[in-house]
Amino acid sequence: MASIRSRVFGAHVRPLQLDLADLSSLKTAVDRLGLDHLDVVVHNAGVALDEPPRRETEDGHELMFGTNHLGHFALTQWLVPPAVRGVGGPQRDGGKLRGAVGATGPGRSAVDPGSPQPFDFRPSPPGLRPARWSYTFESEAGGAAGCALSRPPVHAPATHRREGAPMKVQGSVAFVTGANRGLGEQFVRALFDAGAAKVYAGSRDPTRVTVPGAVPVAVDITDLESVHAAADQAQDVTLLINNAGLSTRADVLTADLDSFRLEFETHVLGTLAMSRAFAPVLGRNGGGAVVNVLSVLSWISITASAGYAAAKAAEWSMTNALRVALAEQGTQVTALHVSYLATELAAKVTAPKSDPAAVARATLDGVEAGLHEVLADDFSRQVQAALAVGPEALYPQLAGRH
Ligand SMILES: NC(=O)c1ccc[n+]([C@@H]2O[C@H](COP(=O)([O-])OP(=O)(O)OC[C@H]3O[C@@H](n4cnc5c(N)ncnc54)[C@H](OP(=O)(O)O)[C@@H]3O)[C@@H](O)[C@H]2O)c1
């Protein structure tokens, strides 16, 4: 709001609470506007989910379809009477809309576009995933509007998947940093369960590595000498898991800058140093893969852990660059985004936490599927989708503030 007002002199802007996924709420939202007439509607909001499983709105529609398509059409239905008044003048006052929807695609025969069905926003029956939806709206005043939307087949090869043969965990030789506890330890266990041939367990204190069969290696990722010594010792690695991390809980206003420095030294520079030291090793061994353990806080910050979030955001950016740079040599780079895990790092957090063992398994599945990013929980998926909407979607406390 403040940004619009600063750029558009004299703009009258006011917020409207609107949930496109809640079809039954849209009329009330429009009524609340109390519009006499309307000239332009810009349908901009949308949801983009990367991965099945299917998610549904309260009304039982597939979430993206229900929000991006049905939500906008329902909103149009309630907005068009004032829009007709705005464009057509008083003689068209009260132009009421009827709508129609048809679906064509596998599993359903084409609906004759000339004889539309009543538009009632019914969810598609289970199993029906039409490849093409069409809509027709007719106003009693004689106007008509139509639209045809194509949706990609649900299992189409997605752009977020890497081309080429994905990494196989079975038979791989892995190196995990921060492997003496928490998520790192669970990665070591999950790697063995998935058939890894050898697992190097990197730790600042290798005597604390407890998983049977793992090869303990001393490594402090903030110490270049130690990083190079580890790479020299593990020349057969095909899968590098940059897991080591910490949280200083550095507050954005009050924490000393050294806390911020330590976060960046560890998450950004430490991970970069490991990736650079192991890149030639991976290249020589056929390409392989790198996993960078990021966070949902790469995409959303909290003031009380601003140092951590800033470092994870920078690590995300660095990971994106690494993915592009290493694609040349056939090395896959997978980022893990996850919110709270039940580990020491989040010991003081009382919010729900994911099981690190399950997250480690899901990440390895993502690696084998050739994913660029693994989003391990709903919150990470929601935050990623909200990024496209803007700060007010991520930080509700900003709503209505200038
Ligand atoms: N826990 C969460 O809620 C959460 C959420 C999202 C992402 N993550 C990320 O998940 C990863 C693992 O964290 P965790 O939850 O398992 O935390 P954790 O239980 O505290 O384990 C952190 C591990 O990283 C190691 N480490 C820290 N600094 C290091 C350094 N300079 N060199 C080498 N090892 C170092 C620690 O070694 P020491 O034992 O020697 O300290 C420990 O093994 C981190 O990248 C973290 O940011 C965690």
The ligand as an SDF file (V2000), in Angstrom:
LIG
                    3D

 48 52  0  0  0  0  0  0  0  0999 V2000
   16.6850  -28.0980   13.4570 N   0  0  0  0  0  0  0  0  0  0  0  0
   15.9350  -27.3590   12.6640 C   0  0  0  0  0  0  0  0  0  0  0  0
   14.8400  -26.9320   13.0520 O   0  0  0  0  0  0  0  0  0  0  0  0
   16.3830  -27.0630   11.2610 C   0  0  0  0  0  0  0  0  0  0  0  0
   15.4520  -26.5440   10.3580 C   0  0  0  0  0  0  0  0  0  0  0  0
   15.8500  -26.2700    9.0550 C   0  0  0  0  0  0  0  0  0  0  0  0
   17.1390  -26.5260    8.6830 C   0  0  0  0  0  0  0  0  0  0  0  0
   18.0420  -27.0240    9.5930 N   0  0  0  0  0  0  0  0  0  0  0  0
   19.4080  -27.2490    9.1370 C   0  0  0  0  0  0  0  0  0  0  0  0
   19.7110  -28.6260    9.2810 O   0  0  0  0  0  0  0  0  0  0  0  0
   21.1260  -28.7870    9.3890 C   0  0  0  0  0  0  0  0  0  0  0  0
   21.4260  -29.7240   10.5320 C   0  0  0  0  0  0  0  0  0  0  0  0
   21.0040  -29.1020   11.7220 O   0  0  0  0  0  0  0  0  0  0  0  0
   20.4360  -29.9400   12.9480 P   0  0  0  0  0  0  0  0  0  0  0  0
   19.0420  -29.5320   13.1240 O   0  0  0  0  0  0  0  0  0  0  0  0
   20.7570  -31.3770   12.8130 O   0  0  0  0  0  0  0  0  0  0  0  0
   21.2700  -29.2560   14.1320 O   0  0  0  0  0  0  0  0  0  0  0  0
   22.2030  -29.8740   15.2420 P   0  0  0  0  0  0  0  0  0  0  0  0
   21.5910  -31.0580   15.8730 O   0  0  0  0  0  0  0  0  0  0  0  0
   22.5650  -28.7130   16.1070 O   0  0  0  0  0  0  0  0  0  0  0  0
   23.4860  -30.3770   14.4190 O   0  0  0  0  0  0  0  0  0  0  0  0
   24.3060  -29.4760   13.7870 C   0  0  0  0  0  0  0  0  0  0  0  0
   25.5310  -30.2270   13.2880 C   0  0  0  0  0  0  0  0  0  0  0  0
   26.3250  -29.3150   12.5320 O   0  0  0  0  0  0  0  0  0  0  0  0
   27.6460  -29.3840   13.0520 C   0  0  0  0  0  0  0  0  0  0  0  0
   28.4070  -28.1600   12.8310 N   0  0  0  0  0  0  0  0  0  0  0  0
   28.1010  -26.8880   13.2010 C   0  0  0  0  0  0  0  0  0  0  0  0
   29.0890  -26.0520   12.8090 N   0  0  0  0  0  0  0  0  0  0  0  0
   30.0240  -26.8060   12.1730 C   0  0  0  0  0  0  0  0  0  0  0  0
   31.2590  -26.5230   11.5620 C   0  0  0  0  0  0  0  0  0  0  0  0
   31.7650  -25.2900   11.5410 N   0  0  0  0  0  0  0  0  0  0  0  0
   31.9410  -27.5270   10.9940 N   0  0  0  0  0  0  0  0  0  0  0  0
   31.4620  -28.7940   11.0260 C   0  0  0  0  0  0  0  0  0  0  0  0
   30.3200  -29.1440   11.6170 N   0  0  0  0  0  0  0  0  0  0  0  0
   29.6040  -28.1500   12.1880 C   0  0  0  0  0  0  0  0  0  0  0  0
   27.4700  -29.6770   14.5210 C   0  0  0  0  0  0  0  0  0  0  0  0
   28.6870  -30.1340   15.0520 O   0  0  0  0  0  0  0  0  0  0  0  0
   28.9900  -30.0510   16.6440 P   0  0  0  0  0  0  0  0  0  0  0  0
   28.2870  -31.2150   17.2500 O   0  0  0  0  0  0  0  0  0  0  0  0
   30.4780  -30.1420   16.6960 O   0  0  0  0  0  0  0  0  0  0  0  0
   28.4630  -28.7390   17.1150 O   0  0  0  0  0  0  0  0  0  0  0  0
   26.4040  -30.7340   14.4470 C   0  0  0  0  0  0  0  0  0  0  0  0
   26.9490  -31.9550   14.0780 O   0  0  0  0  0  0  0  0  0  0  0  0
   21.6940  -27.3850    9.5520 C   0  0  0  0  0  0  0  0  0  0  0  0
   22.2030  -26.9170    8.3400 O   0  0  0  0  0  0  0  0  0  0  0  0
   20.4870  -26.5590    9.9450 C   0  0  0  0  0  0  0  0  0  0  0  0
   20.6330  -25.2050    9.6100 O   0  0  0  0  0  0  0  0  0  0  0  0
   17.6860  -27.3140   10.8550 C   0  0  0  0  0  0  0  0  0  0  0  0
  1  2  1  0
  2  3  2  0
  2  4  1  0
  4  5  1  0
  4 48  2  0
  5  6  2  0
  6  7  1  0
  7  8  2  0
  8  9  1  0
  8 48  1  0
  9 10  1  0
  9 46  1  0
 10 11  1  0
 11 12  1  0
 11 44  1  0
 12 13  1  0
 13 14  1  0
 14 15  2  0
 14 16  1  0
 14 17  1  0
 17 18  1  0
 18 19  2  0
 18 20  1  0
 18 21  1  0
 21 22  1  0
 22 23  1  0
 23 24  1  0
 23 42  1  0
 24 25  1  0
 25 26  1  0
 25 36  1  0
 26 27  1  0
 26 35  1  0
 27 28  2  0
 28 29  1  0
 29 30  1  0
 29 35  2  0
 30 31  1  0
 30 32  2  0
 32 33  1  0
 33 34  2  0
 34 35  1  0
 36 37  1  0
 36 42  1  0
 37 38  1  0
 38 39  2  0
 38 40  1  0
 38 41  1  0
 42 43  1  0
 44 45  1  0
 44 46  1  0
 46 47  1  0
M  CHG  2   8   1  16  -1
M  END
$$$$
